[in-house]
Amino acid sequence: MSKLLYVVGSPRGGESRSAVIADRYLAALRDRLPDLEVDVLDLWHEALPEFDGDKAAAKMTVIGGGNLAGRVRTAWEDITAVTSRFTAADHYLFTVPMWNGGIPYRLKLYIDLLMQPGILFGFNPQDGYTGLLKGKSAAAVYTSGVYQPGMPPAFGADFHASYMDYWLRAIGIEQIETLRYQPTLRSTEPEAVLSAALSAADAAAQRTALLLP
Ligand SMILES: Cc1cc2nc3c(=O)[nH]c(=O)nc-3n(C[C@H](O)[C@H](O)[C@H](O)COP(=O)(O)O)c2cc1C
C-alpha cells in the first residue's frame, strides 16, 4: 500500500485554487489506487517549530560530524520529528501558490526544517550534494494570479516552480508531475484555464498510479 503526503501550501482553505486541482488529482489517484493512504499536512494549521539558531546549530553540528548536546540535541529531535513524517511517504503532493514570485513562507519554513544532512541530502567536497531519497515521486500544483509561463517580465517571474523543482531534485526525487493553474485571476478565459488544469491533473494521476507500489 502506498502512502501519499499532501502538503497544503495555501492558507485559503475553500477559496484555494491550487486545492481545487490537488483535490482532482487526489480523487483520480484514489480511483485507481483505492488503498492509497493519505496524510494531509496543512502547513497553516500544523505547529511547525521555528528554524532558529539552535536548529541551525544542530544542522551544522551534524554536517560537521560533531556531537549533539543540550539545547542543540533537543533542536535536532524537533527537526527529526518533522523529517520522519515526511520520509514515511512514497509520494508527495504539494500545493504551491506563487507569493511575490516565490513560495509561501510556511512552505519555505517546512523545507528549511526538512533539509537535513544524512536524512534528505549528503555532501562531500569532491562531489557536492546528493539527494538521499530513493524511489519516491512528487506532484506539485502551481498557481498564480497574474503570472503564467511565457509572459513578459512585467507579469512576474517564476521562483516558485523553479525553486520547488530544484529542491525536489536535490533530495533525490526525479519523477515530478508539474501541474500549473496559471493565471487564476488575470484570464480572459478563466473556464478554459481551469478546465485545462483539471484535465492535466487527471492525466498526471493516471501516470502516478502506474508508478506507485
Ligand atoms: C501574499 C500573496 C502574494 C501573491 N503574489 C503573487 C505574485 O507574485 N504573482 C502572481 O501572479 N500572483 C500572486 N498572488 C496571487 C496568488 O498566487 C493567486 O491568488 C493564487 O491563486 C493563489 O493560490 P491559492 O488560490 O491556492 O491560494 C499572490 C497572492 C498573495 C495572497
The ligand as a Tripos MOL2 file, in Angstrom:
@<TRIPOS>MOLECULE
LIG
   31    33     1     0     0
SMALL
NO_CHARGES

@<TRIPOS>ATOM
      1 C1          0.6900   37.2160   -0.4290 C.3       1 LIG1
      2 C2          0.3250   36.9720   -1.8750 C.ar      1 LIG1
      3 C3          1.2840   37.1910   -2.8520 C.ar      1 LIG1
      4 C4          0.9880   36.9380   -4.1910 C.ar      1 LIG1
      5 N1          1.9610   37.1330   -5.1320 N.ar      1 LIG1
      6 C5          1.6890   36.8700   -6.4390 C.ar      1 LIG1
      7 C6          2.6880   37.0350   -7.4380 C.ar      1 LIG1
      8 O1          3.8420   37.3790   -7.1810 O.2       1 LIG1
      9 N2          2.3590   36.7930   -8.7260 N.ar      1 LIG1
     10 C7          1.1010   36.3800   -9.0950 C.ar      1 LIG1
     11 O2          0.8680   36.1540  -10.2710 O.2       1 LIG1
     12 N3          0.1390   36.1900   -8.1620 N.ar      1 LIG1
     13 C8          0.4000   36.4120   -6.8490 C.ar      1 LIG1
     14 N4         -0.5690   36.2160   -5.8930 N.ar      1 LIG1
     15 C9         -1.8610   35.6470   -6.3020 C.3       1 LIG1
     16 C10        -1.9290   34.1270   -5.9960 C.3       1 LIG1
     17 O3         -0.7960   33.4500   -6.4980 O.3       1 LIG1
     18 C11        -3.1880   33.5420   -6.6130 C.3       1 LIG1
     19 O4         -4.3150   34.1490   -5.9830 O.3       1 LIG1
     20 C12        -3.2710   32.0260   -6.4780 C.3       1 LIG1
     21 O5         -4.4840   31.5890   -6.9970 O.3       1 LIG1
     22 C13        -3.1160   31.5940   -5.0370 C.3       1 LIG1
     23 O6         -3.2610   30.1930   -4.9210 O.3       1 LIG1
     24 P1         -4.4160   29.6220   -3.9700 P.3       1 LIG1
     25 O7         -5.6970   30.0780   -4.6070 O.co2     1 LIG1
     26 O8         -4.2450   28.1450   -3.9520 O.co2     1 LIG1
     27 O9         -4.2020   30.2430   -2.6120 O.co2     1 LIG1
     28 C14        -0.3020   36.4650   -4.5530 C.ar      1 LIG1
     29 C15        -1.2650   36.2770   -3.5520 C.ar      1 LIG1
     30 C16        -0.9610   36.5110   -2.2280 C.ar      1 LIG1
     31 C17        -2.0190   36.2810   -1.1740 C.3       1 LIG1
@<TRIPOS>BOND
     1     1     2 1
     2     2     3 ar
     3     2    30 ar
     4     3     4 ar
     5     4     5 ar
     6     4    28 ar
     7     5     6 ar
     8     6     7 ar
     9     6    13 1
    10     7     8 2
    11     7     9 ar
    12     9    10 ar
    13    10    11 2
    14    10    12 ar
    15    12    13 ar
    16    13    14 ar
    17    14    15 1
    18    14    28 ar
    19    15    16 1
    20    16    17 1
    21    16    18 1
    22    18    19 1
    23    18    20 1
    24    20    21 1
    25    20    22 1
    26    22    23 1
    27    23    24 1
    28    24    25 2
    29    24    26 1
    30    24    27 1
    31    28    29 ar
    32    29    30 ar
    33    30    31 1
@<TRIPOS>SUBSTRUCTURE
     1 LIG1         1 GROUP 0 **** ****
